[in-house]
Amino acid sequence: MNWFALSCVTALTQAVKDTFLKRSLASLDATTAMIGYCLSASVILWLAVAAGPPVTLVAPFWTCLAVGGVLGGVTYWLYGLALKAGDLSLTLPMLAFTPLFLLVTSPLTLGEFPEPGGLCGIALVVAGAYVLNLRERKSGVLGPIKALWTRRGPRLMLAVAAIWSIGANLDKLGLRASSPLFWGAAVYTATFLALLGPRLVKKARAGRRLPGLPPWPVAVAGLLEAIGIVCQMHALPLTQVSYVIAVKRLSIVFGVLLGALVLREPDLAHRLPGALLMVAGVFFIAVFG
């Protein structure tokens, strides 16, 4: 399978797993769902690691893992809250802001500076966010932009995008200190523990039963996430990283379509063009930025 097909599979698995998570959040709280999701993903990833060659860890690994686990716990807690609070077609496109935030965090952490093409990408992402909330123009010209802050789901997902812009740089350091699949398995395990720890303490103090195995939709979501990561890691050596990530962001478009077709979310006429503009912006930032 070539890199483009592998990247498309990654994008599709991302969108489908978010649909499963959104459905499961109708009956679960966000933290419980994300604990089960991270557990399922980490188990599958460790099986993939076990089937591969041995990995040698270097000094920064454990520091990166500790920080990555804490950031992952916060991020996936917010991610679950965002999915629970808003439509897929409004929350998922906010992840397109991650490469925009990277234009700020990467120069500070890795010394990587954007090219002029990145500025075109920023303009497209902002334009897409505007179109996404075009119905809010009744509140004024700035209504669609204000909607990003007044709607809880998109606002929380914007926070996720901002934290991921830091986590992406940390992932790069973690990959250098181990291997792509090993880092993925380890950081999902650390994220699972970061989410589980406070929940166990809270339940123990309240004298309540500890959580059991995750419901099947959450487990399927974790399985899909692991499949997507494995496909992505196999695509990366075949082409430029920026191309893989740009195609992966098609998950935003798939998510908007699944939100309308499966979850019956409204206003596809505005949300799909907005999502397409945001994906185009991601492509410009990834390839030319």
Salt bridges, closest charged atoms under 4 A:
ASP18 OD1 - LYS17 NZ 3.24
ASP29 OD2 - ARG199 NH2 3.01
ASP87 OD2 - ARG271 NH1 3.00
GLU112 OE2 - LYS172 NZ 2.65
GLU136 OE2 - ARG151 NH2 2.63
GLU225 OE1 - LYS17 NZ 3.80
ASP267 OD1 - ARG135 NE 3.02
ASP267 OD1 - HIS270 ND1 3.11
